[in-house]
Amino acid sequence: MPQTGEQVALKLFLGGDVMLGRGIDQVMPYSVLPELYETYVKDARTYVRLAEKTNGLLPLKVSFSYPWGDALGVFQRIAPDVKLINLETSVTTNATPWPDKVVCYRMHPKNVSALSEAGIDFCSLSNNHVLDWQRAGLTETLKSLRDVGIAFAGAGKNLSEAQKPAILPIFRKNRLIILSYSSESSGVPAVWAATATKPGINLLPDYSRNTVALIKRQVAKIKHPGDVVLFSMHWGPNWGYTIPQAHQKFAHALIDKAGVDLLYGHSSHHPLGMEVYNGKLILYGTGDLINDYEGIKGHEKYRPDLAVMYFPEINGQTGNLVSLTLVPMQIRKFRLNSASQQDSEWLAEVLDRESAPFGARVALNDDRTMALHW
């Protein structure tokens, strides 16, 4: 990371939902038992067969770095200072799923090296899958991340720990402060909320003024001049491009009143529109980044096989957006691959269309990256 207190742009990588469980876990160096409790699928290896039927044979076992594929070269080329993802998987060998929760994801704790090999610095944990394998699974997830030195926020052994922001040094006198919340609108069970005595997630009560005031107090306690505050938010449904007015109003209030510099949204299975508001970047939904969904039918019009890597540059003194580069990828054979010219054009058109109502435009560059203009 930069070691100067001067006014330098902080380069971030923001990835959407990363799901390394189920089918992907079955081809990784270590695997949990394949039993599932879904309505139609009872064995995680079924998702391997679905992927192979769609895109061809997978290796019997892959390396820890395999799911990242061409993204590793992108990291090397762009060289972000900090890499952040939403980890939408429990990291546990616990075999008891949450009662009445149909879709449950888990990955073997030893496969956490897949995050280390990509240089991931931070995982947002406030989401609708981190407690899929009960509170014991959450406890093992927290330990697994701590053991490899990956910071996290949004879940903990009690409410105090779940609400605690992650603080990452970025410049000599500056820090990146990350708060992680989720909403019931993303499918989070209300009973997953952490309490004073129970492990759980940091659940957002609502989008009200009182909630904004609560976050303002939280930020005011820790934000120093020059710090950049990122608000990670798991919200909204899996499919559809509509941004609820309540989401936009809440994002604006966090920027205007609570000292937030960047809103990093996720939950949707495809990227959503973007906005730059009073100089601050709002990513309403970053989509999926890694998953085992190939072969699952029903939402082809959204092209869920396409993913985006987000690389914002943020002014370290003001928190304002300097630039945003987007790199289009395709999920194929449980691996991130550079998107084709045709797919890149499709993504650019969709993101431009969905961002235009917010006063932002997306253009495709000659090198197949995309740029946000505002």
C-alpha positions as CSV (number, residue, x, y, z in Angstrom):
1,M,0.0,0.0,0.0
2,P,1.2,3.6,-0.5
3,Q,3.3,4.8,2.4
4,T,2.8,8.5,2.1
5,G,0.4,11.0,3.7
6,E,0.2,13.0,0.5
7,Q,-3.0,13.4,-1.5
8,V,-2.8,10.2,-3.4
9,A,-5.7,8.2,-5.0
10,L,-6.5,4.9,-3.3
11,K,-7.0,2.2,-5.8
12,L,-9.6,-0.4,-4.6
13,F,-10.8,-3.7,-6.0
14,L,-14.5,-4.4,-5.2
15,G,-15.9,-7.8,-6.1
16,G,-19.5,-8.9,-5.9
17,D,-20.7,-12.1,-4.3
18,V,-18.0,-14.8,-4.1
19,M,-19.4,-18.2,-3.5
20,L,-16.7,-20.9,-3.3
21,G,-19.0,-23.6,-1.8
22,R,-21.1,-26.5,-3.1
23,G,-19.9,-27.5,-6.6
24,I,-16.8,-25.4,-6.5
25,D,-15.8,-26.9,-3.1
26,Q,-16.1,-30.4,-4.6
27,V,-13.3,-29.7,-7.1
28,M,-11.1,-27.8,-4.8
29,P,-8.1,-29.4,-3.0
30,Y,-10.2,-30.0,0.1
31,S,-14.0,-30.7,0.1
32,V,-16.7,-31.0,2.7
33,L,-19.2,-33.8,2.5
34,P,-21.4,-33.3,-0.7
35,E,-24.8,-33.8,1.0
36,L,-27.3,-31.0,0.4
37,Y,-30.8,-30.4,1.6
38,E,-32.2,-28.5,-1.3
39,T,-35.6,-29.2,-2.8
40,Y,-34.3,-30.8,-6.0
41,V,-30.6,-31.3,-5.5
42,K,-29.2,-33.5,-2.7
43,D,-25.6,-33.8,-3.7
44,A,-23.2,-30.9,-4.4
45,R,-21.5,-32.9,-7.2
46,T,-24.7,-32.4,-9.2
47,Y,-23.6,-28.8,-9.8
48,V,-20.3,-30.0,-11.1
49,R,-22.1,-32.2,-13.6
50,L,-24.4,-29.3,-14.6
51,A,-21.4,-27.1,-15.3
52,E,-19.7,-29.8,-17.3
53,K,-22.9,-30.4,-19.4
54,T,-23.0,-26.7,-20.2
55,N,-19.3,-25.9,-20.8
56,G,-17.3,-29.1,-20.9
57,L,-15.3,-31.2,-18.5
58,L,-13.7,-29.8,-15.4
59,P,-10.4,-31.0,-13.8
60,L,-11.0,-33.6,-11.1
61,K,-9.2,-31.3,-8.7
62,V,-8.2,-27.7,-9.2
63,S,-5.7,-25.4,-7.5
64,F,-6.6,-22.8,-4.9
65,S,-6.1,-20.0,-7.4
66,Y,-8.2,-21.8,-10.2
67,P,-11.5,-20.0,-9.6
68,W,-9.9,-16.6,-10.1
69,G,-8.6,-17.5,-13.6
70,D,-7.9,-14.4,-15.7
71,A,-8.7,-12.1,-12.8
72,L,-5.2,-12.8,-11.4
73,G,-3.7,-11.1,-14.5
74,V,-6.1,-8.2,-14.0
75,F,-5.0,-7.8,-10.4
76,Q,-1.3,-7.8,-11.6
77,R,-2.0,-5.2,-14.3
78,I,-4.1,-2.8,-12.3
79,A,-2.4,-3.4,-8.9
80,P,-5.1,-2.3,-6.5
81,D,-4.0,-1.2,-3.0
82,V,-6.9,-3.1,-1.3
83,K,-9.0,-6.0,-2.5
84,L,-12.5,-6.4,-1.0
85,I,-15.3,-9.0,-1.7
86,N,-18.6,-10.1,-0.3
87,L,-17.9,-13.7,0.9
88,E,-21.3,-15.4,0.4
89,T,-20.2,-18.8,1.8
90,S,-19.9,-20.3,5.3
91,V,-16.4,-21.6,5.8
92,T,-17.0,-24.7,7.9
93,T,-17.1,-28.5,8.1
94,N,-20.3,-28.3,10.3
95,A,-22.8,-30.5,8.6
96,T,-26.0,-29.2,10.2
97,P,-27.8,-26.7,8.0
98,W,-30.0,-23.8,9.3
99,P,-33.5,-25.2,9.8
100,D,-35.9,-24.6,6.9
101,K,-33.3,-22.8,4.8
102,V,-33.3,-24.5,1.5
103,V,-30.1,-23.3,-0.2
104,C,-27.0,-23.5,2.0
105,Y,-23.4,-22.8,1.0
106,R,-20.3,-24.0,2.7
107,M,-16.6,-24.4,1.7
108,H,-13.9,-26.4,3.5
109,P,-11.9,-24.2,5.9
110,K,-8.6,-25.3,4.2
111,N,-9.9,-23.8,0.9
112,V,-9.7,-20.3,2.5
113,S,-6.3,-20.3,0.7
114,A,-8.3,-19.6,-2.4
115,L,-8.8,-16.1,-0.9
116,S,-5.2,-15.7,0.2
117,E,-3.8,-16.6,-3.2
118,A,-5.9,-13.9,-4.8
119,G,-4.6,-11.4,-2.2
120,I,-8.0,-10.7,-0.8
121,D,-7.7,-8.2,2.1
122,F,-11.3,-8.0,3.3
123,C,-14.5,-10.0,3.3
124,S,-17.9,-8.6,4.0
125,L,-19.8,-11.1,6.0
126,S,-23.2,-9.5,6.6
127,N,-25.2,-11.5,4.0
128,N,-27.8,-14.2,3.6
129,H,-25.4,-17.2,3.5
130,V,-22.8,-16.8,6.2
131,L,-25.0,-18.6,8.8
132,D,-26.2,-21.3,6.4
133,W,-24.6,-23.9,8.6
134,Q,-25.7,-22.4,11.9
135,R,-23.8,-20.3,14.5
136,A,-21.2,-23.0,14.8
137,G,-20.5,-22.6,11.1
138,L,-20.2,-18.8,11.5
139,T,-17.7,-19.2,14.4
140,E,-15.5,-21.5,12.2
141,T,-15.8,-18.9,9.4
142,L,-14.5,-16.1,11.6
143,K,-11.6,-18.3,12.9
144,S,-10.7,-19.4,9.3
145,L,-10.4,-15.8,8.1
146,R,-8.5,-14.7,11.2
147,D,-6.1,-17.6,10.8
148,V,-5.0,-16.4,7.3
149,G,-5.0,-12.7,8.3
150,I,-8.0,-11.6,6.2
151,A,-10.0,-8.7,7.7
152,F,-13.8,-8.9,7.9
153,A,-16.8,-7.0,9.2
154,G,-20.5,-7.6,9.4
155,A,-20.6,-10.7,11.6
156,G,-19.2,-11.7,15.0
157,K,-19.6,-13.6,18.2
158,N,-22.0,-10.9,19.5
159,L,-23.6,-7.7,18.4
160,S,-20.6,-5.5,19.4
161,E,-18.3,-7.6,17.3
162,A,-20.7,-7.8,14.4
163,Q,-21.1,-4.0,14.3
164,K,-17.3,-3.4,14.6
165,P,-15.9,-1.8,11.4
166,A,-12.8,-3.2,9.8
167,I,-10.0,-0.6,9.8
168,L,-7.2,-1.0,7.1
169,P,-4.2,1.3,6.9
170,I,-3.9,2.8,3.5
171,F,-1.5,5.7,3.7
172,R,0.9,6.6,6.5
173,K,-1.7,8.7,8.3
174,N,-4.9,7.5,6.7
175,R,-7.2,4.5,6.9
176,L,-9.9,2.7,5.0
177,I,-12.9,2.2,7.4
178,I,-15.4,-0.5,6.3
179,L,-18.8,-1.0,7.8
180,S,-20.8,-4.0,6.7
181,Y,-24.6,-4.3,7.0
182,S,-27.4,-6.4,5.4
183,S,-31.1,-6.0,4.9
184,E,-33.9,-8.6,5.2
185,S,-34.7,-7.6,1.6
186,S,-31.8,-9.8,0.5
187,G,-33.2,-12.9,2.1
188,V,-31.5,-12.6,5.5
189,P,-33.5,-14.3,8.2
190,A,-34.3,-11.8,11.0
191,V,-33.2,-14.4,13.6
192,W,-29.6,-14.2,12.2
193,A,-29.1,-10.8,13.8
194,A,-26.4,-10.8,16.4
195,T,-27.4,-10.0,20.0
196,A,-25.5,-9.2,23.1
197,T,-25.1,-12.9,23.8
198,K,-25.4,-14.6,20.4
199,P,-23.2,-14.8,17.3
200,G,-24.8,-13.4,14.2
201,I,-24.7,-10.7,11.5
202,N,-25.0,-6.9,11.6
203,L,-28.6,-6.5,10.4
204,L,-29.8,-3.1,9.3
205,P,-33.1,-2.4,11.0
206,D,-34.5,-0.1,8.3
207,Y,-33.6,2.9,6.1
208,S,-35.0,5.5,8.5
209,R,-33.5,8.7,9.8
210,N,-32.8,7.0,13.1
211,T,-30.7,4.3,11.3
212,V,-28.8,7.0,9.5
213,A,-28.2,8.8,12.8
214,L,-27.0,5.5,14.3
215,I,-24.5,5.0,11.5
216,K,-23.4,8.7,11.7
217,R,-22.6,8.2,15.4
218,Q,-20.7,5.0,14.6
219,V,-18.6,6.8,11.9
220,A,-18.0,9.9,14.0
221,K,-16.4,7.8,16.8
222,I,-13.7,6.4,14.5
223,K,-13.3,8.6,11.4
224,H,-10.3,10.9,11.4
225,P,-9.5,13.6,8.8
226,G,-8.3,11.8,5.7
227,D,-9.9,8.5,6.4
228,V,-12.1,6.9,3.7
229,V,-15.3,5.3,4.9
230,L,-16.8,2.5,2.8
231,F,-20.3,1.2,3.5
232,S,-20.9,-2.4,2.4
233,M,-24.6,-3.2,2.0
234,H,-26.2,-6.6,1.1
235,W,-29.7,-5.6,0.0
236,G,-32.4,-6.2,-2.5
237,P,-33.6,-9.2,-4.6
238,N,-31.5,-11.5,-6.8
239,W,-33.0,-10.4,-10.1
240,G,-34.1,-7.1,-11.7
241,Y,-32.6,-3.7,-12.5
242,T,-35.0,-1.5,-10.6
243,I,-33.3,0.5,-7.8
244,P,-35.9,1.1,-5.1
245,Q,-36.3,4.8,-4.2
246,A,-35.7,3.9,-0.6
247,H,-32.2,2.5,-1.5
248,Q,-31.2,5.7,-3.3
249,K,-32.6,7.9,-0.6
250,F,-30.7,5.9,2.1
251,A,-27.4,6.0,0.1
252,H,-27.7,9.8,-0.3
253,A,-28.4,10.2,3.4
254,L,-25.3,8.1,4.3
255,I,-23.2,10.4,2.2
256,D,-24.8,13.7,3.2
257,K,-25.2,13.0,6.9
258,A,-23.2,10.0,8.1
259,G,-19.8,10.6,6.6
260,V,-19.8,7.7,4.1
261,D,-17.6,8.1,1.1
262,L,-18.5,5.0,-1.0
263,L,-21.5,2.7,-0.9
264,Y,-20.7,-0.9,-2.0
265,G,-23.9,-2.8,-2.7
266,H,-24.4,-6.5,-3.4
267,S,-27.0,-9.3,-3.5
268,S,-28.2,-9.1,-7.1
269,H,-27.0,-11.9,-9.3
270,H,-26.1,-9.3,-12.0
271,P,-24.6,-5.8,-11.9
272,L,-26.9,-2.8,-11.4
273,G,-26.7,0.8,-12.2
274,M,-24.2,3.2,-10.6
275,E,-24.3,6.8,-9.4
276,V,-21.8,9.5,-8.4
277,Y,-23.6,11.6,-5.8
278,N,-21.8,14.8,-4.4
279,G,-18.6,13.3,-5.6
280,K,-19.1,9.9,-3.9
281,L,-19.5,6.6,-5.7
282,I,-22.6,4.5,-5.2
283,L,-22.6,0.9,-6.5
284,Y,-26.1,-0.2,-6.0
285,G,-25.3,-3.8,-6.9
286,T,-22.0,-5.4,-8.0
287,G,-23.5,-8.7,-9.0
288,D,-22.0,-12.2,-8.6
289,L,-18.2,-12.7,-9.1
290,I,-17.6,-16.4,-8.5
291,N,-20.3,-19.1,-8.2
292,D,-21.3,-22.6,-9.4
293,Y,-24.6,-21.5,-11.1
294,E,-23.7,-22.3,-14.7
295,G,-26.1,-24.8,-16.1
296,I,-29.0,-23.4,-13.9
297,K,-31.7,-22.1,-16.2
298,G,-34.4,-19.5,-15.9
299,H,-32.8,-16.0,-15.9
300,E,-30.8,-16.0,-19.1
301,K,-31.9,-12.5,-20.1
302,Y,-29.8,-11.1,-17.3
303,R,-26.7,-13.0,-18.5
304,P,-25.7,-14.2,-15.0
305,D,-22.6,-15.8,-16.5
306,L,-21.1,-12.3,-16.9
307,A,-19.4,-10.6,-14.0
308,V,-17.7,-7.3,-13.4
309,M,-14.5,-6.4,-11.5
310,Y,-14.7,-2.9,-10.1
311,F,-11.6,-0.7,-9.6
312,P,-12.5,2.7,-8.2
313,E,-9.8,5.3,-7.4
314,I,-10.7,7.4,-4.4
315,N,-9.1,10.6,-3.4
316,G,-7.5,9.8,0.0
317,Q,-8.1,13.2,1.4
318,T,-11.6,14.0,0.3
319,G,-13.1,10.5,-0.3
320,N,-14.3,11.6,-3.7
321,L,-14.3,9.4,-6.8
322,V,-11.4,10.0,-9.1
323,S,-12.1,7.3,-11.7
324,L,-13.8,3.9,-12.0
325,T,-12.5,1.2,-14.3
326,L,-14.7,-1.9,-14.8
327,V,-13.4,-5.2,-16.2
328,P,-15.9,-7.5,-17.8
329,M,-15.5,-11.3,-17.1
330,Q,-17.3,-14.5,-17.8
331,I,-17.9,-17.3,-15.3
332,R,-17.1,-20.5,-17.2
333,K,-16.0,-23.9,-15.8
334,F,-16.1,-22.4,-12.2
335,R,-13.4,-19.9,-13.4
336,L,-13.3,-16.2,-14.2
337,N,-12.4,-15.7,-17.9
338,S,-11.9,-12.5,-19.8
339,A,-15.2,-11.6,-21.5
340,S,-15.4,-11.6,-25.3
341,Q,-15.8,-8.4,-27.3
342,Q,-19.4,-9.1,-27.9
343,D,-20.1,-9.8,-24.2
344,S,-18.2,-6.8,-23.1
345,E,-20.3,-4.6,-25.5
346,W,-23.5,-6.1,-24.1
347,L,-22.4,-5.4,-20.5
348,A,-21.3,-1.8,-21.3
349,E,-24.7,-1.2,-23.0
350,V,-26.6,-2.5,-20.0
351,L,-24.6,-0.7,-17.4
352,D,-24.8,2.5,-19.5
353,R,-28.6,2.2,-19.8
354,E,-29.1,1.5,-16.1
355,S,-26.7,4.2,-14.9
356,A,-28.0,7.0,-17.2
357,P,-31.0,7.8,-15.0
358,F,-28.5,8.6,-12.2
359,G,-26.5,11.0,-14.4
360,A,-23.7,8.5,-15.1
361,R,-22.6,6.9,-18.3
362,V,-20.5,3.8,-19.1
363,A,-18.3,3.5,-22.2
364,L,-16.3,0.5,-23.5
365,N,-12.6,1.2,-24.1
366,D,-10.4,-0.3,-26.8
367,D,-8.8,-2.7,-24.3
368,R,-12.3,-4.1,-23.4
369,T,-12.3,-2.4,-20.0
370,M,-15.2,0.0,-19.2
371,A,-15.1,3.5,-17.8
372,L,-17.7,5.4,-15.8
373,H,-18.3,9.0,-16.8
374,W,-20.2,11.5,-14.8
